[in-house]
Amino acid sequence: MPRLPVNMRAVGIETAGGPEVLGVVEVPVPRPGGGEVLIAVEAAGVNRPDVFQRQGLYPPPPGASEIPGLEVAGTVVAVGEGVAEPVIGSRVCALLAGGGYAEYAVAPAGQCLPIPAGLSAVEAAVLPETYFTVWSNVFDRGRLQPGESLLVHGGSSGIGTTAIQMGAALGATVYATAGSGGKCAVCEELGATLAVNYRQKDFVEVLRDATGGRGIDVTLDMVAGPYLERNAQLAAVDGRIVIIAFLGGTVATVDLRPLMMKRLVVTGSTLRARSVAFKTEIRCNLLERVWPLLEEGRIRPVIHQQFALAEAAQAHALMESSQHIGKLVLRPD
């Protein structure tokens, strides 16, 4: 096992607030417990839940690191008791409950995946949070099947660019919404049959026409609020609406008749606090069904910009501006 330093650089949150509360601090290098591995971090993904944590709205689950960051890629440098794989020296990306904005991070072994062949550590670092989330919500909770339709709101986001590609590659007809013509063009380049600029057109009307009046089978919604009733209006019979965030607000007024008449399912979830066993099952599905698509080049991570660890505040400011397309990355080096 390589000799590990005592301390490391990480991004701390001074107090709940704006991006300016983020700063580099020196903290002890964590040690892996039973069933865990320690990863020398080469890159960490920046995600919307990190912003919510910084704002004081999404605290880490009990026992998780207070350092933000839900996904990393790098090399395994130490393993805890009971870990057979990955072994020391393995190149992995991993889903975390926290601690990613650092030079070293601990991850459950069951939440680690090999860096796909042909991808760099930077590209692999932006996979876990969005890929675990999309699989869990679109394919497990939403039960999307080949030949069905999928609507992805926020299609140019990290989640959106992942869901579009994964849905199309696994046999669905994908539609998306986004806030500009340029973002809509990117959605269509990634596999969406049609992307609607929600600032200019009514996506319910446009997509009802596009589906010949049938509607949408599965809707992945990170807006919520007023979108819930509109999603129900657009849904197909036996449609499923999966809510994963509420950028449009947590309160909605809904006409229940479409839910009853079309037998709709409205569900939602968060991933961070779920058990390691739950996430390990998702990991196995990704390794079997999705990792081959990455290695074949049929789907790919979309990275907008990279930042140094000391530039975490700039990364969060960009995330909040919604001017990016795809993912943002922090690099400790």
Secondary structure, 3 states (H helix, E strand, C coil): CCCCCCEEEEEEECCCCCHHHEEEEEEECCCCCCCEEEEEEEEEEECHHHHHHHCCCCCCCCCCCCCCCCEEEEEEEEECCCCCCCCCCCEEEEECCCCCCECEEEEEHHHEEECCCCCCHHHHHCCHHHHHHHHHHHHHHCCCCCCCEEEECCCCEHHHHHHHHHHHHCCCEEEEEECCHHHHHHHHHCCCCEEEECCCCCHHHHHHHHCCCCCEEEEEECCCCCHHHHHHHHEEEEEEEEECCCCCCCCCCCCHHHHHHCCCEEEECCCCCCCHHHHHHHHHHHHHHHHHHHHCCCCCCCEEEEEEHHHHHHHHHHHHHCCCCEEEEEECC
